[in-house]
Amino acid sequence: MTKRAFTTIAAVAAALAVVLMAVPTGCASTRSTSPYSGQSAEARDSSRAEALNQEAAELIEKDPAGAERLLREALAADLYHGAAHNNLGTLLLRQGKLYDAAAEFEWARKLLPGHPDPRHNLALTFELAGRYDDALATYAAALDVYPEHLPTIQAMVRLQVRASKTDERTAAMLDAVAMRGETREWREWARMQKTRAMTK
């Protein structure tokens, strides 16, 4: 598995996380004004795309506009750079552009089949759009790729509880969050949900 450096940002809604990727992949993407256009193998510059993606990941918190410009340059250098698609999707999601963000996460999902992050982010986009069944199915797909991906476990079980769509996986996910939650708030929330379930 490729070495990955993930940065989690508190994104669009409380207690939800969008996962950024700073992953050397050799896959990138080009964005024209609207649809992506094809790119020949000879025209791709994967090294440049990766360098621009890494630079954008460093800027994403302090200079989102600069980060977006760099990500679009990365995608112009290589249409098939999955991490740049994922990171551009996170910026679009922050801007409330759910449709455009979902398109970027779809690209990233296809280009990075072994990574849960694009699936997690796509699920978050569905959730913010109110498409809870699609969100739950996509969170589950992220866990199929990486069963211990804690941000996805947290997001999925939180949505299950919020939308009253618990199932046979819920108790185990609450246990995981209660033990390993990323923050004290997550751990306390999971323990409270377990207590409520036991008193019903």
N, C-alpha and C positions, 0 to 999 in steps of 0.2 A: 504494500500500500504506500502511495506517495506521502512524503512528509507534508503535514498541513499546519498552518498557523491560522487559527480562527479567532476572530474578534467578534464578540457579541455586543450588539447595541440595543438599548431599550428603544424600541421603535415607535410604532404608531399608536399603540394602546398600552395601558398599564398592564404589567405582568406578561407582556408578549415580547418575544425576542426575534429579531431577524438576524440570521447568521451570515457574516461576511466571510469571504474566502480570499486568502492570499496563498494560493496553491500553485506551485510550478506544475503546469499541465501540458503545455504545448498545444492547447486548444484555445482559440479566441474567436471574436466575431466582429463583423463590420456592420455599422448601422448607417444607412442612408436616411433621408428624411423620414420615410415611413417604413416600407418593408425592407428586410435584408435582401441584398442582391447577392448572386452567386459570386464565388471567388475561386480562381484557379489555384491549384496547389503551388504553382510557381510564384504566384503573387503574395502568398502568405509569408508573414514575418513573425513567427511564433516567439522568438526571443524578444523582439521589440514589444510585442503585445504583453508578454509576461512582465517585462520591466515596467511598462506603463500601468499595468494592473497593480503591481506591488506599490508603485508610487501613489496611485489613487487610494489604495487601502490605508496608507498612512495619512492621507488628507481628509478622509471621508467625514470625520467629526468636525474638524476646524474649518474646512473649506469645501462644502458639498458641491458648489458650482465648479470649482477647479477639479474636484475628483470626477465629476460627471464628464467634463471635457476630456480628461485623461482616459477614462474608460471608453468613451466613444472613439478616441484615437486608437486605443488598444484593439477595439473591435474592427476598426478600419484596417489595422495591420493584419489581423487574422480573424476571419469570420467565425472560426471554430474554437475560440478561447472560452471555455465554459465558465471559469472563475470570473472573468470580466462580465459575462452575461449576468451571473448571479449578483455581483456587486452593483451593476447598473440597476438591476431589478430592485435592490434594497433602496437605492436612492429614489427611484420612481415611486416605490411604495410609501416612502416618507412624504413625498409630495402629494399623496392621495391618488396617484394615477394607477389604479388597481389593474385595469386592463393591460396597460403597457408593462407594468411590473410582472403580471402573470405571464405575458409573452416571453419576457427575459428569463424567468424561472423555468419555463418550458424548454427553452433552448438549453439552459444550463443542465436541466434534468437529463436531457437526451445526450449531451456531450460528456456528462460526468456520471455515468451509470452506477459507480460504486460509492458515491458521496450522498449522505442524507440531506445536506444543507439546502440544495435547491428544492427538494421535495418539502422540507420543513417550511421554507419561505413561501412556496406555492400554496401550501395548506393554510398558512397565516393569511395570505391574500384572499383565499376563498372564505376564511372565517370573517375577515373584515368586510367582505361583500355580503355576509349573511348566508352564505352557502354552506351550512354546517355539515350536511352529509358529505359533500365533496371534500370539505376540510378534514373531517375525520378519516375518510378513506385515504387521503393524501398523507396525513400524519402517519397512518398505518403503513403506507408504502415506504415512508422514510425509515420507519422502524424495521421493515423487512430488510432494508439495505444495511442498517446499523442498529441492532436491537437495543443497545445500551446508550443511544444518543439522548442524553439527559434533557437538553432543551426541547426535544420533540416529545419525550415522555411527559414533561411538565405541561407543555402546551396542549397535548392531546387529552390528558386527564382533566385539566382545567376546563376544556371545552365540553368534555363528556358531562362533568358535574353541572356546569352552567346551563347547558342545553337539555339537561335531564335525559341524556342518552348513554347512561352507564351500561356496561356489559360485563362479561366474565373476565375481561382484562383489567377492569378499573381498580379492583382491590390491590392487585400486584403493582400497578403503576403508582397508586397512592403510597404503598409501602416503599417503593424505590425513591419517591420524592421525599417522603418523611425521613429517610435515612441519608440520601445523597443530594438533596435539593441544592441548587446553586447558591441560594441565600438562606438566611435564617427565616425570612418571611415565607419562602416556598416551603420549608420544612414544617413550619408552624401551621401553614394553611393545610398541608396534607394531613397532619395529625388531627386537626380540627375536623376535616372531612371524614376521616376514619372514625372519630368519636361519634359524629352525627349518624353515620351509617349504622353503628352498633346500637344506638339508642332508638332506632326506628322500629 
